Amino acid sequence: MSSPGIRSAPALTSPDTVNTNPFPGLRPFHEDEEHLFFGRERQVDSMVDKLAKSHFLAVVGTSGSGKSSLVNCGLVPALHRGLMTRVGPVWRIAYLRPGRDPLRALTRALPSEEVLYSGYQGAIPLDEIVDTHLRMSKRGLIEIFRKARLPEQVNLLIVVDQFEELFRYRSVGAANAQNGYGASQDAIVFVNLLLEVPAQPAYPLYVVLTMRSDFLGDCSQFEGLPEAINDGQFLVPRLTREERRAAIAGPVGTADGEINPVLLTRLVNDVGDNPDQLSILQHALNRTWAWWENQEHAEGQISLPHYEAIGTMSQALDRHAEKAYGELAGERAQKICEKIFKALTDKGTDARGIRRPTALRTLCAIAGASQAEVTAVINVFRKPSRSFLMPPIKEALEPDTVIDISHESLMRVWERLKSWSDQEARSARMYRRLAETAALHKAGNAGLWGDPDLQLALDWQFQEQPNAAWADFYPGDFASAIDFLEKSKAERNREEAEFEFDGRWRKVALRFVVGLVMAFAVITKELVNVESVTNAVLNLFRLSSSSLAHVVVDFLVYTVCCIPYLLVYLGVATYGKKLFRSAAFPRILAGVTERHAKPKEEPRLVQALAPETTVNYAGFGWRLLAYLIDGIIFWATMIPFVAVGAEVGHDLLSVFMLAGYAVNCLYEARMTSSRWQATPGKRLTRITVTDVSGRRLSFRRAFARQIAKLLSYYSVVGIFLPLLTRKKQSIHDLVTRTVVVRSRKLGS
């Protein structure tokens, strides 16, 4: 046996509302839906009293507290019923939202039919007349009302809904700022016009505004506004438990429905402390009613299974929005949808997360789509059963029609939109940073970007496809920002191409040097008799034919033989590189540009590929000079060993020379591992030896480096290898993982 249902008074039921959905969903209640509005009756008297006293009423509350619905279905009907007894029941009401241009919104609202004028047929358009008077002085609103010559006992109420839009769009008018808070001149004029109404209580003119409470502090931007709000503020209270029950059960009974008490209690409990309590509750009730109507054909009670079927308050809105998203035809429509909702939500300029009403033509430009494509997507989300986007479906969309999200709760509950909003905020931060750096670069105060910043910006550009219409939401010069990004990309590609070219050239030069060394060995062996030349030199200068003299002269002869080959190498290194560059570099640059034309699917941090520039590696010339200086010390230590070996016997000479070389190795290893990190020759040329991480060598490692020098000396190639390697390393440096660094001053 089912539980008895709960109904509201049947006297409020009308034939037009029987079995029609009595819950508006996310949108506010309209004035003609007063019969569906329950739970706030006790608050209307207080609002009317405040409005009558000050002619200015500020309805303030949290997002989702029902401010707009309270004005539309509570205050306005009460005024029409004559609850403000001293002025009568005849009211004309102008509704507006400030948006980006509050003066224009006011100019459009006042000349509307049945507001200030009816059946106007003058030659000058009404909006021009109204705009002129509004801009003349702060009494412009009073003067327009006075010149409209309305019948006696007619009152004018100006309802400014979503008053916080005045602060949300202050950045748009920042260039035209007139006070220290960034408020635009039009915003200041608009506020002054409203504040003049309570200052002239003799006229039957009244102002009501609705505003989110978290924007109260922003009111201090305008002189006189905080005082006016203090005098006429009505802070919307939270609904009591009984008021919540009435807000749920009342519309159900009015629409000739019946709700199970278990479900009613569950709904009252589920509202809890949710900041979007009323809007999410109304949406869940709208979905539950629709489910009951479709599944049960509007028969029987609305019960807990119907409520759970739509996901309850916690998931109903997310599921409903996802269902709408799933109805979009194809990937392009879904991408247009993403662009639209990113444009309509703003976390980039306000971390609180706010709506950003945008004209249809602007949405088309941002999405890169035709008006028909954008309209088709918007219509999916503004069906009567959803009302996620405004204006309602019955209103045709024109290029200047302003599109808006019906309520902030959609931004906080729809998971996909939350993700899009976060992406939009990150995209806005990237663009602002890019635009700021571009402006600094243009002024000569910043350089071009390199990786990883550049690659992150390029990935952002590829994924988000920003355009000038989107960039207008944020400060900065879009053209300059994109030009800066392109210049940075071109410079990065050029540097990377240079690095790749140097690598290719080193390979070519290395092959040439190896061939040159082999040619030197063959030609020297075939054409030059080193022993004969050495004897001739000894005889010419009448030197003794000792082993030491032979060694020294042999070394000098080989050095002289190397000079032609060294000249050939220098010529090829200079002119050959230019020829190779002219042929290879354009192709390398084209390849690098193509490689970076499209980023990978996942954004990545790309490490800079350019060669290291913070370390000054010692070149071949400085190392040769240090070698010659150390050579004096080397031969000074070798002479005693050679002399003793020559006296003892020719057979033992090599043993004594090896002993002398070992002593020299120990000596150089000790010097290299000392705090100097250098031999005297290197010290004089400001050269130090470190490992590849820049640390001092241990004695063992320094001694191993000395032994490994034999590979460089006997291969001959190792002597010239610093000319070819990026870190200017010889074979013994590569083997022991060391580098030779030259500092700018001695001891640094």
C-alpha positions in Angstrom: 0.0 0.0 0.0 1.5 3.3 -1.1 2.1 6.2 1.3 -0.3 9.1 1.1 0.9 11.9 -1.1 1.2 15.6 -0.4 -0.6 18.3 -2.4 -0.8 22.1 -2.3 -4.0 24.0 -2.2 -6.1 23.2 -5.3 -7.3 26.8 -5.5 -3.9 27.7 -7.1 -4.4 25.1 -9.9 -5.3 26.3 -13.4 -6.2 24.3 -16.5 -3.2 25.6 -18.3 -0.8 24.1 -15.7 -2.2 20.7 -15.2 0.5 18.0 -15.7 3.0 20.5 -17.1 6.4 20.7 -15.6 6.2 23.2 -12.7 9.9 23.5 -12.1 11.9 25.9 -14.2 15.3 24.1 -13.8 18.3 26.3 -13.8 16.7 29.5 -15.0 14.9 31.9 -12.6 11.1 31.9 -12.2 9.4 34.4 -14.5 6.8 36.9 -13.4 4.0 34.9 -14.9 5.0 31.8 -12.8 4.0 33.4 -9.5 1.6 30.5 -8.9 4.6 28.1 -8.8 6.7 30.1 -6.5 6.6 28.9 -2.8 8.6 29.3 0.3 9.5 33.0 0.3 6.1 34.6 1.1 7.2 36.0 4.5 10.2 37.8 3.0 8.2 39.9 0.5 6.8 42.3 3.1 10.3 43.2 4.3 11.4 43.9 0.8 8.5 46.2 0.0 9.0 48.2 3.2 12.7 48.7 2.4 11.9 49.8 -1.2 9.2 52.2 -0.1 11.5 53.8 2.5 14.6 54.4 0.3 13.5 54.0 -3.3 16.5 51.7 -3.6 16.6 48.0 -2.9 19.7 45.8 -3.2 18.7 42.1 -3.1 22.0 40.4 -2.1 22.6 36.6 -1.7 24.9 33.7 -2.6 24.8 32.1 -6.0 21.8 29.9 -6.2 19.9 31.6 -3.3 17.0 32.6 -5.6 17.5 36.4 -5.8 16.1 36.9 -9.3 13.2 34.6 -8.7 12.4 36.4 -5.4 12.2 39.7 -7.3 10.2 38.3 -10.3 7.7 36.2 -8.4 7.7 37.8 -5.0 8.4 41.5 -5.1 6.9 42.5 -8.5 3.6 40.7 -8.0 3.3 42.2 -4.5 3.7 45.7 -6.0 1.1 45.0 -8.7 -1.3 43.8 -5.9 -0.8 47.2 -4.2 1.2 46.1 -1.2 3.0 49.5 -1.3 -0.2 51.2 -0.3 1.0 54.8 -0.4 1.8 54.8 -4.1 -0.8 52.4 -5.6 -0.8 49.3 -7.7 0.1 50.7 -11.1 3.6 49.9 -12.1 5.7 49.9 -15.2 8.8 47.8 -15.0 12.1 48.0 -16.9 14.3 44.9 -16.7 18.0 45.0 -17.7 21.3 43.4 -17.0 24.4 45.6 -17.1 26.6 43.4 -19.3 29.6 45.0 -20.9 27.7 48.2 -21.7 25.4 49.2 -18.8 24.4 52.5 -20.3 23.3 50.8 -23.6 21.4 48.2 -21.6 19.5 51.0 -19.7 18.9 52.9 -23.0 17.3 49.8 -24.5 15.2 49.0 -21.4 13.5 52.4 -20.9 11.9 53.0 -24.3 10.5 49.5 -24.4 6.7 49.2 -25.0 4.7 49.7 -21.8 7.7 51.2 -19.9 8.1 54.9 -20.6 6.5 55.2 -24.0 3.7 53.5 -25.9 3.0 54.0 -29.6 5.8 56.5 -30.1 5.9 57.8 -33.7 8.5 60.6 -33.6 11.2 61.2 -36.2 14.1 60.7 -33.8 14.6 57.2 -32.5 13.6 56.8 -28.9 16.9 55.2 -27.9 18.8 58.2 -29.2 16.7 60.5 -27.2 17.1 58.4 -24.0 20.8 58.0 -24.5 21.3 61.7 -24.9 19.5 62.5 -21.7 21.3 59.8 -19.7 24.7 61.2 -20.7 23.8 64.8 -20.0 23.9 64.7 -16.2 23.3 62.4 -13.2 19.7 63.6 -13.2 19.2 62.1 -16.7 17.0 59.3 -15.5 14.8 61.7 -13.5 14.5 64.0 -16.5 13.5 61.1 -18.9 10.8 60.0 -16.5 9.6 63.6 -16.1 9.4 64.2 -19.8 7.7 60.9 -20.5 4.6 62.5 -18.9 3.2 59.2 -17.6 -0.3 59.3 -16.1 -0.6 60.1 -12.4 -0.3 57.2 -9.9 2.0 55.4 -12.4 5.2 54.2 -10.8 8.4 53.1 -12.6 10.5 50.3 -11.3 14.0 49.6 -12.8 15.2 46.1 -12.1 18.9 45.6 -12.6 19.5 41.9 -12.5 23.0 40.4 -12.1 24.4 43.8 -11.0 27.8 42.1 -10.4 28.3 42.1 -14.2 29.4 45.7 -13.6 32.5 44.4 -11.8 32.9 41.3 -13.9 33.5 43.4 -17.0 35.5 46.2 -15.5 38.7 45.0 -17.4 36.9 45.6 -20.7 36.7 49.3 -19.9 40.1 49.5 -18.3 41.5 51.6 -21.2 38.8 54.2 -20.5 39.2 54.1 -16.8 38.3 57.2 -14.9 39.0 56.3 -11.3 41.6 54.4 -9.4 39.7 51.1 -9.4 39.6 50.6 -13.2 35.9 51.4 -13.5 34.9 52.7 -17.0 33.3 56.1 -17.5 30.1 54.5 -18.7 29.9 52.4 -15.5 30.4 55.5 -13.4 27.7 57.3 -15.3 25.4 54.3 -14.9 25.8 54.1 -11.2 25.4 57.8 -10.7 22.1 57.7 -12.6 20.8 54.9 -10.3 22.0 56.7 -7.1 20.2 59.9 -8.1 16.8 58.0 -7.7 16.9 57.7 -3.9 18.3 61.2 -3.8 15.0 62.4 -5.4 12.2 60.7 -3.5 9.6 63.1 -4.7 9.4 61.1 -8.0 7.6 57.7 -8.1 10.8 56.1 -9.4 12.4 53.0 -7.8 15.5 50.9 -8.3 16.0 47.2 -7.4 19.2 45.4 -8.1 20.2 41.8 -7.5 23.8 40.9 -6.7 25.9 38.0 -5.5 27.1 38.7 -2.0 30.8 37.9 -2.8 30.9 41.1 -4.9 29.8 43.4 -2.1 33.4 44.5 -1.5 33.6 45.6 -5.2 30.9 48.2 -4.6 33.5 50.5 -3.0 34.8 51.3 -6.5 31.9 53.7 -6.9 31.4 56.7 -4.7 28.1 56.6 -2.8 27.2 53.0 -3.8 28.2 51.3 -0.5 26.1 53.9 1.4 23.0 53.3 -0.8 23.4 49.5 -0.5 23.7 49.8 3.3 20.4 51.8 3.4 18.5 49.4 1.1 20.1 46.0 1.5 18.0 42.9 1.7 20.2 39.8 2.4 18.3 36.8 1.1 18.1 34.3 4.0 18.5 30.6 3.6 15.3 28.7 3.4 14.1 26.9 6.6 13.3 23.3 6.5 9.6 24.0 6.2 10.1 26.6 3.5 12.1 24.0 1.5 9.2 21.5 1.9 6.8 24.2 0.6 9.1 25.1 -2.4 9.0 21.4 -3.4 5.5 20.3 -2.6 3.7 23.5 -3.6 4.5 23.5 -7.4 3.8 19.7 -7.5 0.3 20.2 -6.2 -0.3 23.3 -8.4 0.5 21.2 -11.4 -2.0 18.5 -10.2 0.8 16.1 -9.2 1.5 14.2 -6.0 4.8 13.6 -4.3 5.7 10.7 -2.0 6.5 11.9 1.6 9.7 9.8 1.6 11.0 11.5 -1.5 10.0 14.9 -0.1 12.0 14.3 3.1 14.9 13.0 1.0 14.9 16.1 -1.1 14.8 18.4 1.9 17.7 16.6 3.4 19.7 16.5 0.1 19.6 20.3 -0.2 21.9 20.6 2.8 24.5 23.3 2.7 25.0 23.3 -1.0 25.8 26.9 -2.1 23.8 26.3 -5.3 21.0 24.8 -3.3 17.9 26.2 -5.0 19.1 26.1 -8.6 20.3 22.5 -8.3 17.2 21.5 -6.4 14.9 23.1 -9.1 16.9 21.3 -11.8 16.6 17.9 -10.0 12.9 18.4 -9.5 12.5 19.4 -13.2 14.3 16.2 -14.3 12.4 14.0 -11.7 9.0 15.4 -12.9 10.0 14.8 -16.6 11.1 11.2 -15.8 7.8 10.5 -13.9 5.8 12.0 -16.7 7.5 10.0 -19.4 7.8 6.7 -17.6 4.5 6.7 -15.6 2.5 8.9 -18.0 1.9 11.3 -15.1 0.0 8.7 -13.1 0.6 7.9 -9.4 3.0 9.5 -7.0 6.4 10.9 -7.8 8.5 8.6 -5.7 12.1 7.9 -4.7 12.9 5.6 -7.7 12.1 8.4 -10.1 14.5 10.7 -8.2 17.3 8.1 -8.1 16.8 7.3 -11.8 17.9 10.9 -12.8 21.0 10.7 -10.5 19.7 12.6 -7.5 20.9 16.2 -6.8 24.5 15.1 -6.8 24.6 13.9 -10.5 21.4 15.0 -12.2 22.8 18.2 -13.7 26.0 16.5 -14.8 24.1 13.7 -16.5 21.7 16.0 -18.1 24.4 18.2 -19.6 26.3 15.1 -20.8 23.1 13.9 -22.5 22.9 17.3 -24.3 26.5 17.1 -25.3 26.0 13.5 -26.6 23.3 14.8 -28.9 25.7 17.0 -30.9 26.3 15.7 -34.4 29.9 14.9 -34.9 33.3 15.9 -33.6 33.2 19.4 -35.2 29.9 20.2 -33.4 31.5 19.0 -30.1 34.6 21.2 -30.7 32.3 24.2 -31.4 30.5 23.4 -28.2 33.8 23.4 -26.3 34.7 26.8 -27.7 31.3 28.3 -26.9 31.3 27.2 -23.2 35.0 28.2 -22.7 34.0 31.7 -24.0 31.0 31.8 -21.7 32.9 30.9 -18.5 35.6 33.0 -17.0 38.1 31.8 -14.4 41.0 33.6 -16.1 40.1 37.1 -14.8 38.2 36.1 -11.7 39.2 33.0 -9.7 35.6 32.8 -8.3 34.4 31.6 -11.6 31.8 33.8 -13.4 29.6 33.8 -16.4 30.7 35.8 -19.4 27.7 36.7 -21.6 29.0 37.0 -25.2 27.4 38.1 -28.5 26.6 35.4 -31.1 28.8 37.0 -33.7 31.7 36.9 -31.3 31.1 33.2 -30.5 31.1 32.5 -34.2 34.5 34.2 -34.6 36.0 32.4 -31.6 34.8 29.0 -32.8 35.7 29.7 -36.4 32.2 28.5 -37.4 29.2 29.9 -39.3 26.2 31.4 -37.5 24.1 28.3 -38.5 26.7 25.9 -37.0 26.9 27.8 -33.7 23.1 28.3 -33.5 22.6 24.6 -34.0 24.9 23.8 -31.0 23.3 26.5 -28.8 19.8 25.3 -29.6 20.6 21.9 -28.2 21.5 23.5 -24.8 18.5 25.9 -24.7 15.7 23.4 -25.3 12.8 24.1 -22.9 13.6 20.9 -21.0 17.1 22.1 -20.3 17.5 25.9 -20.5 21.3 25.6 -19.9 21.8 28.6 -22.2 19.9 31.8 -22.6 17.9 33.4 -24.2 15.0 30.9 -24.3 14.5 28.8 -27.5 11.5 30.9 -28.5 13.7 33.9 -29.1 15.4 33.9 -32.5 19.2 34.3 -32.5 20.6 37.3 -34.3 24.3 38.3 -34.7 24.0 40.7 -31.8 22.1 38.4 -29.5 23.9 37.9 -26.2 24.3 34.3 -25.2 24.8 33.4 -21.6 24.8 30.4 -19.2 21.5 30.3 -17.3 23.2 29.7 -13.9 26.7 29.4 -12.4 25.8 26.1 -10.9 26.3 24.5 -14.3 29.9 25.7 -14.1 30.4 24.0 -10.8 28.5 20.7 -11.3 29.1 19.7 -15.0 32.4 17.9 -14.8 33.2 18.5 -18.5 32.6 22.2 -18.2 34.7 22.4 -15.0 37.6 20.8 -17.0 37.0 23.3 -19.9 36.9 26.2 -17.5 40.3 25.1 -16.0 41.7 24.8 -19.5 40.4 28.2 -20.4 42.0 29.7 -17.2 45.4 28.1 -18.1 45.1 29.2 -21.7 44.4 32.8 -20.5 47.4 32.7 -18.2 49.6 31.5 -21.1 48.3 34.2 -23.4 48.7 37.0 -20.8 52.3 35.9 -20.1 53.0 35.7 -23.8 51.5 39.2 -24.4 53.4 40.7 -21.5 56.7 39.2 -22.7 56.0 40.4 -26.3 55.4 43.9 -25.0 58.7 43.8 -23.0 60.6 42.5 -26.0 59.2 45.2 -28.2 60.5 47.8 -25.7 63.9 46.1 -25.6 63.5 44.7 -22.1 63.2 41.0 -22.8 64.6 38.4 -25.2 63.0 35.9 -27.4 61.7 32.7 -25.7 63.5 29.4 -25.8 62.6 25.9 -24.7 60.9 24.8 -22.6 58.8 28.0 -22.4 58.6 28.3 -26.2 57.6 24.7 -26.7 54.8 25.0 -24.1 53.5 28.1 -25.9 53.6 26.4 -29.3 51.7 23.4 -27.9 49.2 25.8 -26.4 48.8 27.5 -29.8 48.4 24.2 -31.6 45.8 22.8 -29.2 43.7 25.9 -28.4 43.9 27.7 -31.8 43.6 31.2 -30.3 42.4 34.0 -32.5 41.9 37.8 -32.2 38.3 37.5 -31.2 39.2 35.2 -28.3 42.1 37.4 -27.3 39.8 40.4 -26.9 38.6 38.9 -23.6 42.0 39.5 -22.2 44.5 42.4 -22.1 47.4 42.5 -24.6 48.1 42.9 -28.3 47.3 39.6 -30.0 49.1 40.4 -33.2 52.3 41.4 -31.3 52.1 38.3 -29.2 51.8 35.9 -32.1 54.6 37.7 -34.0 56.8 37.4 -30.9 56.0 33.6 -30.8 56.8 33.2 -34.5 60.1 35.0 -34.1 61.0 32.9 -31.1 60.2 29.7 -33.0 62.3 30.8 -36.0 65.2 31.6 -33.7 64.9 28.3 -31.9 64.8 26.4 -35.2 67.8 28.3 -36.5 69.9 27.5 -33.4 68.9 23.9 -33.5 69.8 23.8 -37.2 73.1 25.4 -36.4 73.8 22.7 -33.8 72.8 19.9 -36.2 75.0 21.4 -38.9 78.0 21.6 -36.6 77.5 17.9 -35.8 77.4 16.9 -39.4 80.4 19.1 -40.2 82.4 17.5 -37.4 81.8 14.1 -38.9 82.9 15.3 -42.3 86.0 17.1 -40.9 86.9 14.0 -38.8 86.9 11.8 -41.9 89.1 14.4 -43.6 91.6 14.6 -40.7 91.9 10.8 -40.6 92.5 10.7 -44.3 95.0 13.5 -43.9 96.9 11.7 -41.1 97.0 8.5 -43.1 98.3 10.4 -46.1 100.9 12.1 -43.9 102.1 8.7 -42.6 102.4 7.2 -46.1 103.9 10.2 -47.8 106.4 10.9 -44.9 107.5 7.3 -45.0 107.9 7.1 -48.8 109.3 10.5 -49.5 111.1 11.6 -46.3 113.9 9.6 -44.7 113.7 10.9 -41.2 116.9 9.2 -40.1 118.9 10.8 -42.9 117.4 14.2 -42.3 118.2 13.9 -38.5 121.8 13.0 -39.2 122.1 15.9 -41.7 120.8 18.3 -39.1 123.2 17.0 -36.5 126.2 17.3 -38.8 125.0 20.8 -40.0 124.9 22.2 -36.6 127.8 20.0 -35.4 125.8 18.5 -32.6 126.7 15.3 -30.8 124.9 12.2 -32.0 123.7 11.3 -28.5 120.3 9.7 -27.9 118.9 12.8 -26.5 119.9 14.9 -29.5 118.4 12.3 -31.8 115.1 12.4 -30.0 114.9 16.2 -30.0 115.8 16.5 -33.7 113.5 13.7 -34.7 110.6 15.5 -33.0 111.5 18.8 -34.7 111.7 17.0 -38.1 108.3 15.4 -37.7 106.9 18.8 -36.6 108.2 20.5 -39.7 106.8 17.7 -41.9 103.3 18.4 -40.3 103.2 22.0 -41.3 102.0 21.5 -44.9 99.3 19.2 -43.7 98.2 21.6 -41.0 98.0 24.4 -43.6 95.8 22.1 -45.8 93.6 21.3 -42.8 93.2 25.0 -41.9 92.3 25.9 -45.4 89.7 23.1 -45.6 88.3 24.0 -42.2 87.8 27.6 -43.3 86.6 27.5 -46.9 85.3 23.9 -46.9 83.0 24.6 -44.1 81.5 27.6 -45.9 80.9 25.5 -49.0 79.4 22.7 -47.0 77.2 25.2 -45.1 75.8 26.7 -48.3 74.8 23.3 -49.6 73.6 21.6 -46.4 72.3 24.3 -44.0 69.1 25.2 -45.9 68.1 21.5 -46.0 68.8 21.1 -42.3 66.8 24.2 -41.4 63.9 23.0 -43.5 64.0 19.6 -41.8 64.1 21.2 -38.3 61.1 23.4 -39.2 59.1 20.5 -40.5 60.0 18.4 -37.4 58.5 21.2 -35.1 55.6 22.0 -37.4 53.2 19.8 -35.4 53.8 18.9 -31.7 53.2 15.5 -30.3 49.8 14.6 -29.0 50.9 15.1 -25.4 52.6 18.4 -24.5 56.1 18.0 -23.5 59.0 19.9 -22.0 61.6 20.0 -24.7 65.2 20.4 -23.5 67.2 23.0 -25.3 69.3 21.4 -28.0 71.7 24.2 -28.5 75.3 23.5 -27.4 76.2 24.6 -23.9 77.2 28.2 -23.7 77.9 28.7 -20.0 81.2 26.7 -20.0 84.2 28.1 -21.9 86.1 25.0 -23.1 89.8 25.5 -23.8 90.6 25.5 -27.5 93.3 23.8 -29.4 95.6 26.8 -29.5 95.5 27.4 -25.7 96.1 23.7 -25.0 99.1 23.7 -27.5 100.6 26.7 -25.8 100.2 25.1 -22.3 101.7 21.9 -23.7 104.8 23.8 -25.0 105.3 25.5 -21.6 104.9 22.2 -19.8 107.2 20.6 -22.4 110.1 22.6 -21.1 109.5 21.2 -17.6 109.1 17.7 -19.1 112.4 17.8 -21.0 114.1 19.3 -17.9 113.0 16.2 -16.0 113.9 13.8 -18.8 117.5 15.1 -19.4 119.0 13.5 -16.3 117.3 10.1 -17.1 118.5 10.2 -20.7 122.0 11.2 -19.8 122.3 8.4 -17.2 120.8 5.9 -19.7 123.3 7.0 -22.4 126.2 6.5 -20.0 125.1 3.1 -18.7 124.4 1.7 -22.1 122.3 2.1 -25.2 120.2 -0.9 -24.3 119.0 0.6 -21.0 118.2 4.1 -22.4 114.6 3.2 -23.1 114.2 2.0 -19.5 115.5 5.3 -18.1 113.3 7.3 -20.5 110.3 5.3 -19.3 111.2 6.0 -15.7 111.5 9.7 -16.5 108.1 9.6 -18.2 106.5 7.9 -15.1 108.0 10.6 -12.8 106.5 13.3 -15.1 103.1 11.5 -15.0 103.1 11.5 -11.2 104.1 15.1 -11.2 101.4 16.3 -13.6 98.8 14.1 -11.9 99.6 15.7 -8.6 99.3 19.2 -10.0 96.1 18.4 -11.9 94.4 17.0 -8.7 95.7 19.9 -6.5 93.6 22.9 -5.8 95.1 24.5 -8.9 93.7 21.7 -11.0 96.4 22.6 -13.5 100.1 22.2 -14.4 102.2 25.3 -14.5 101.7 25.7 -18.3 97.9 25.4 -17.9 98.0 27.7 -14.9 99.8 30.4 -16.9 97.2 30.1 -19.7 94.3 30.1 -17.3 93.3 26.5 -18.0 92.0 24.0 -15.5 91.1 20.3 -15.8 87.8 19.0 -14.3 85.4 16.1 -14.7 82.4 16.6 -17.0 80.4 17.9 -14.0 83.0 20.5 -13.2 84.5 18.8 -10.1 88.2 18.5 -9.2 89.8 15.3 -10.3 91.1 12.7 -7.8 94.8 11.8 -8.0 93.9 8.3 -9.4 91.8 9.8 -12.1 94.4 12.4 -12.9 97.1 9.8 -13.2 94.9 7.6 -15.5 94.5 10.7 -17.7 98.2 11.0 -18.0 98.6 7.4 -19.0 95.8 7.8 -21.5 97.7 10.6 -23.2 99.8 7.9 -24.9 96.7 7.1 -27.0 96.5 10.6 -28.2 100.2 10.9 -28.9 100.6 7.6 -30.8 97.4 7.9 -32.7 98.3 11.4 -33.9 94.5 11.9 -34.5 94.1 12.5 -30.8 96.3 15.6 -31.0 93.9 17.3 -33.3 90.7 16.0 -31.8 89.9 19.2 -29.8 89.4 20.9 -33.1 86.5 18.5 -33.9 84.7 17.7 -30.6 81.9 19.9 -29.1 83.7 20.1 -25.7 87.1 20.2 -27.3 88.2 16.9 -25.8 91.2 14.8 -26.8 91.2 11.0 -26.7 92.5 10.9 -23.2 89.7 13.4 -22.1 87.1 11.2 -23.6 88.5 8.0 -22.0 88.7 9.5 -18.5 85.5 11.7 -18.9 87.3 15.0 -18.3 87.2 18.4 -19.9 89.7 21.3 -20.1 88.2 24.7 -19.2 89.6 28.1 -19.6 88.6 30.9 -17.2 88.5 34.6 -17.8 90.9 35.4 -15.0 93.6 33.6 -13.1 92.4 31.6 -10.2 88.6 31.8 -11.0 
